[in-house]
Amino acid sequence: MNTAVVGASGYAGGELLRLLANHPKFKLSYIAAGSNAGEPITNLHPQLTNFIGRNFEATEVAKINKSDLVFIALPHGESARLITQIDPKIKVVDLGADFRLTDSTKWDKYYGGNYAGSWVYGLPEIVDHKLISSATKVANPGCYATAIALSIAPALSLVDAEDIVVVASSGTTGAGRAAKVNLLGSEVMNNLSSYKFGGVHQHTPEIEQVLSTISKSDVKISFTPVLAPLPRGILATVTAKLSQQSSIEKIREIYKSFYNLSKFVTLLPVGSMPMSSAVLGTNNVHMQIAIDEHVNRLVISCAIDNLGKGAAGQAIQNANLMCDLAEDAGLEILGVR
């Protein structure tokens, strides 16, 4: 299939190129990066030596419309402007936020600007595969949203779903590639800092949206993100008060059953803890669970790569389903630690 990546100069775009280069069915026919058009791909992605001699192209709708499949990796607001010009028959996976939310008031609150509507939300471990497979347009989830939703989804019937507390750390690539003083190496190294403090992070509504759909009742989270001094990776700690008596053995069985068919989620053996380095460069999810008996709360630790399962890997996973391919085609990768 002729495959396009629009916004290929960013971190998620580069990860898409890395993974798609070895995909058995998706052929990279068009690689666009508006502000970097004409520049060699390896100037921005030096690790991608298989692209030596190839340059980023300008973003042109006519070239996009020659594709069978398009990945859009642009800042929020940009996809919505572009999609109106793309042939409706072309399959599109949007890695941005533009089409994730079903509630326009939540869009206004957390993002602002014109509300573009919603597409099928592409979190395959939670959303019915049939919805994704039958869609021509899929909204790829946010990186934090992926780790947090996957962490608590199996336990929603066991906990107070309106009292879920999350602290999650992410690497600097989660903030994009634009130059910012607070992301300079001198600012980040040897430092941890919370940001978007007090429940204002933009992934909050999509997490509550997908979890509320599962539980068929309101879900509320209190989410504190932390900037960690590493390039990529997310480690999320999710806690919720248990609403019924349950043993850790029973809850482990519930998690194993919930993710029984998942090719990417692993509940680690008792005593092993998730590490961001163990999922580096993969679409994998590592989890551990415990009960804090002192406060009767379920505690989940979850590690993903924010550019893998949190962005490019999951986008390819969704595209595989949309194109009737094996879910893990091109994604059969173990961590490099």
Secondary structure, 3 states (H helix, E strand, C coil): CEEEEECCCCHHHHHHHHHHCCCCCCEEEEEECHHHCCCEHHHHCCCCHHHCCCECECCCHHHHCCCCEEEECCCCCHHHHHHCCCCCCCEEEECCCCCCCCCHHHHHHHCCCCCCCCCEECCCCCCCHHHHHCCCEEECCCHHHHHHHHHHHHHHHHEEEEEEEEEEEECHHHHCCCCCHHHCHHHHCCCCEECCCCCCCCCHHHHHHHHHHHHCCCCCEEEEEEECCCCCCEEEEEEEEECCCCCHHHHHHHHHHHCCCCCCEEECCCCCCCCHHHHCCCCCEEEEEEEECCCCEEEEEEEECCCHHHHHHHHHHHHHHHCCCCCCCCCCCCCCC
